[in-house]
Amino acid sequence: MANQTGPARFLGSSARQHKGIYGFFLLLIPGAGSSKGAHSGRLFTERNTMSEETLVAHCSPVLAGLKTANMFNADCDDPQSLCLQLRELNLRLGPKGVRILPLRFSGSKALLYLYRPSRLQKDLEDETAVRILRDCGYPCGSRGQCLAHLRKKLQGSKTFPHEIGLFLGYPPGDVNGFIQEGPRCAKCTGYWQVYGDEEKTLKTFERYRKCTDAYCAQVSCGRSLERLTVSEKIQ
């Protein structure tokens, strides 16, 4: 279940010619190599394939710690160059508990996934989420294996699987409602289709909107991603 104004618009064909890029990218994520050479300045320039403004426009609630994850499309003429950019971004935001991964390449587009690993792990351990994922063939228990399975499904289909909402911080009850009842039975639609507590969810949507407006204004004034990203709380 995905908002039609967001990831559901990415319907490009699978790009198997870029399959090797994923292995290359995994060698570059924080923890897989040295962080020497990482810089704290603005990473993206006019020569790069993605701007910080684009990231903030799509993922402000994630950066602010209000939401688990989001997916968005970025222009990508050179997957290897983009992966190098993502490596630098992970080195900058990783210490704050945020990571970005490429899930799919298609033509001149890349589907990117910005998320908080610790929150995603907790979300996927929810009882309803586990049942949905098992029914959909996911190897439950491992966040990494679930993400790998999702990536495989995205590469092999032109549609987005309904369970994708579980990877975006949607309430499992709403994801299950969409799967079982379909979109016509939703109480309302915002960032996702709501089947549970409508009043509470509408307040959440409003927080997301206010957060995005505020973050877009701040990044346009030169505020860095590091300053905008809320650090993960240590339990």
C-alpha positions as CSV (number, residue, x, y, z in Angstrom):
1,M,0.0,0.0,0.0
2,A,1.7,3.2,-1.1
3,N,0.6,6.8,-1.6
4,Q,0.1,7.4,-5.3
5,T,1.9,10.7,-5.1
6,G,5.0,9.1,-3.8
7,P,6.6,5.7,-4.5
8,A,3.7,4.3,-6.4
9,R,4.6,6.6,-9.3
10,F,7.8,4.7,-9.8
11,L,6.6,2.1,-12.3
12,G,9.7,1.7,-14.5
13,S,10.9,-1.6,-15.7
14,S,13.6,-3.7,-13.9
15,A,17.1,-2.8,-14.7
16,R,19.1,-6.0,-14.4
17,Q,22.1,-4.5,-16.1
18,H,22.7,-2.6,-12.9
19,K,22.4,-5.6,-10.6
20,G,26.1,-5.5,-9.8
21,I,25.8,-2.0,-8.4
22,Y,24.1,-3.3,-5.3
23,G,27.1,-5.4,-4.3
24,F,29.4,-2.5,-5.0
25,F,27.2,-0.2,-2.9
26,L,27.2,-2.6,0.1
27,L,31.0,-2.3,0.3
28,L,30.6,1.5,0.8
29,I,28.0,1.8,3.6
30,P,29.2,2.9,7.0
31,G,30.8,0.1,8.9
32,A,31.9,-1.6,5.7
33,G,34.9,0.7,5.2
34,S,36.7,3.7,6.6
35,S,35.0,7.0,7.1
36,K,38.2,8.8,6.4
37,G,37.7,11.5,3.8
38,A,34.0,12.1,4.7
39,H,33.1,15.7,4.8
40,S,30.4,17.6,6.7
41,G,29.7,20.2,4.1
42,R,26.9,20.2,1.5
43,L,27.3,17.0,-0.5
44,F,25.1,17.5,-3.5
45,T,25.9,20.1,-6.2
46,E,24.5,20.9,-9.6
47,R,26.7,18.2,-11.1
48,N,25.2,15.5,-8.8
49,T,22.1,13.5,-9.6
50,M,20.2,14.4,-6.5
51,S,19.9,17.6,-4.4
52,E,19.6,17.9,-0.7
53,E,16.4,19.9,-1.4
54,T,14.9,16.8,-3.1
55,L,15.8,14.6,-0.1
56,V,14.3,17.0,2.4
57,A,11.1,17.5,0.3
58,H,10.4,13.8,0.3
59,C,11.8,12.7,3.7
60,S,11.6,15.5,6.2
61,P,9.5,13.4,8.7
62,V,12.2,10.7,8.6
63,L,15.0,13.2,9.2
64,A,13.0,14.7,12.1
65,G,12.5,11.3,13.7
66,L,8.7,11.3,13.2
67,K,8.5,8.5,10.7
68,T,10.4,5.3,10.0
69,A,11.1,5.6,6.3
70,N,10.2,6.9,2.9
71,M,10.9,6.1,-0.7
72,F,11.4,8.5,-3.6
73,N,12.7,8.7,-7.1
74,A,15.9,10.5,-8.1
75,D,17.4,11.2,-11.5
76,C,20.2,8.8,-12.1
77,D,22.2,8.7,-15.3
78,D,25.1,7.0,-13.6
79,P,24.3,4.4,-10.9
80,Q,27.9,4.0,-9.8
81,S,28.2,7.8,-9.2
82,L,24.9,7.8,-7.3
83,C,26.1,5.0,-5.1
84,L,29.2,7.0,-4.3
85,Q,27.0,9.9,-3.3
86,L,24.9,7.7,-1.1
87,R,28.0,6.4,0.6
88,E,29.0,9.9,1.6
89,L,25.4,10.6,2.7
90,N,25.5,7.5,4.9
91,L,28.8,8.6,6.4
92,R,27.2,11.9,7.3
93,L,23.8,10.7,8.6
94,G,24.7,7.1,9.8
95,P,25.9,8.3,13.2
96,K,22.4,9.8,13.7
97,G,20.7,6.6,13.0
98,V,19.6,7.2,9.4
99,R,20.6,5.3,6.3
100,I,19.8,5.5,2.6
101,L,19.8,2.7,0.1
102,P,19.0,2.3,-3.6
103,L,16.2,-0.3,-4.1
104,R,15.8,-0.2,-7.8
105,F,17.4,1.4,-11.0
106,S,15.3,1.9,-14.1
107,G,16.4,3.9,-17.1
108,S,17.5,7.3,-15.8
109,K,15.7,6.9,-12.5
110,A,16.6,5.3,-9.1
111,L,14.2,4.4,-6.3
112,L,15.9,5.4,-3.1
113,Y,14.9,4.4,0.5
114,L,15.8,6.6,3.4
115,Y,15.1,4.9,6.7
116,R,15.9,4.5,10.4
117,P,17.2,0.9,10.9
118,S,16.3,0.7,14.6
119,R,12.7,1.9,14.0
120,L,12.3,-0.4,11.0
121,Q,13.4,-3.4,13.1
122,K,10.8,-2.6,15.7
123,D,8.1,-2.0,13.1
124,L,8.8,-5.4,11.4
125,E,8.6,-7.2,14.8
126,D,4.9,-6.1,15.3
127,E,2.7,-9.2,15.5
128,T,0.4,-8.1,12.6
129,A,3.4,-7.0,10.5
130,V,5.1,-10.4,11.0
131,R,1.9,-12.2,10.0
132,I,1.5,-10.1,6.8
133,L,5.2,-10.5,5.9
134,R,5.1,-14.3,6.4
135,D,1.9,-14.6,4.3
136,C,3.8,-12.6,1.5
137,G,6.8,-14.9,1.7
138,Y,9.3,-12.8,3.6
139,P,12.0,-14.3,5.8
140,C,10.9,-12.7,9.0
141,G,13.3,-12.0,11.9
142,S,15.9,-10.2,9.9
143,R,15.5,-6.6,8.8
144,G,18.2,-7.0,6.2
145,Q,16.7,-10.2,4.7
146,C,13.3,-8.5,4.6
147,L,14.7,-5.5,2.7
148,A,16.5,-7.8,0.3
149,H,13.3,-9.7,-0.4
150,L,11.4,-6.4,-0.9
151,R,14.1,-5.2,-3.3
152,K,13.8,-8.4,-5.3
153,K,10.1,-8.0,-5.6
154,L,10.5,-4.4,-6.7
155,Q,12.9,-5.4,-9.4
156,G,10.7,-8.2,-10.7
157,S,7.4,-6.2,-10.9
158,K,6.0,-3.0,-12.3
159,T,3.7,-2.6,-9.3
160,F,4.3,-1.9,-5.7
161,P,3.4,-4.8,-3.3
162,H,0.7,-3.9,-0.8
163,E,2.9,-4.8,2.2
164,I,5.4,-2.0,1.3
165,G,3.7,0.2,3.8
166,L,5.2,-1.9,6.6
167,F,8.6,-0.6,5.4
168,L,7.4,3.0,5.4
169,G,6.1,3.3,9.0
170,Y,2.5,2.8,8.1
171,P,0.4,1.3,11.0
172,P,0.2,-2.5,10.4
173,G,-3.6,-2.4,10.9
174,D,-3.9,0.1,8.0
175,V,-1.7,-2.1,5.8
176,N,-3.8,-5.1,6.7
177,G,-7.0,-3.2,6.1
178,F,-5.8,-2.2,2.6
179,I,-4.9,-5.8,1.8
180,Q,-8.1,-7.3,3.2
181,E,-10.7,-4.7,2.3
182,G,-9.3,-2.7,-0.6
183,P,-9.0,1.1,-1.1
184,R,-12.8,1.7,-1.3
185,C,-13.3,0.8,2.3
186,A,-10.7,3.3,3.6
187,K,-12.0,6.0,6.0
188,C,-9.7,8.6,4.5
189,T,-6.5,8.9,2.5
190,G,-3.4,11.0,3.2
191,Y,0.1,9.7,3.3
192,W,-1.6,6.3,3.3
193,Q,-5.1,5.0,3.3
194,V,-6.6,4.8,6.8
195,Y,-8.7,2.0,8.2
196,G,-8.1,2.5,12.0
197,D,-8.1,5.6,14.1
198,E,-8.9,8.3,11.7
199,E,-8.7,11.2,14.1
200,K,-5.3,10.2,15.4
201,T,-3.9,9.5,11.9
202,L,-5.1,12.8,10.5
203,K,-3.1,14.6,13.3
204,T,-0.1,12.5,12.3
205,F,-0.5,13.6,8.7
206,E,-0.7,17.3,9.8
207,R,2.5,16.9,11.8
208,Y,4.2,15.4,8.7
209,R,3.0,18.4,6.5
210,K,4.2,21.0,9.0
211,C,7.5,19.3,9.4
212,T,8.1,19.2,5.6
213,D,7.2,22.8,5.2
214,A,9.6,23.8,8.0
215,Y,12.4,21.6,6.8
216,C,12.1,22.8,3.2
217,A,12.3,26.4,4.4
218,Q,15.4,25.7,6.5
219,V,17.3,23.8,3.8
220,S,16.5,26.6,1.3
221,C,18.3,28.9,3.7
222,G,21.4,26.8,3.8
223,R,20.8,24.6,6.9
224,S,22.8,21.4,6.5
225,L,21.3,17.9,6.6
226,E,23.3,17.1,9.7
227,R,21.6,20.0,11.5
228,L,18.2,19.0,10.3
229,T,18.6,15.3,11.2
230,V,17.5,14.3,14.7
231,S,19.8,11.8,16.4
232,E,18.3,8.4,17.2
233,K,17.6,8.1,20.9
234,I,19.7,5.5,22.7
235,Q,17.5,3.1,24.6
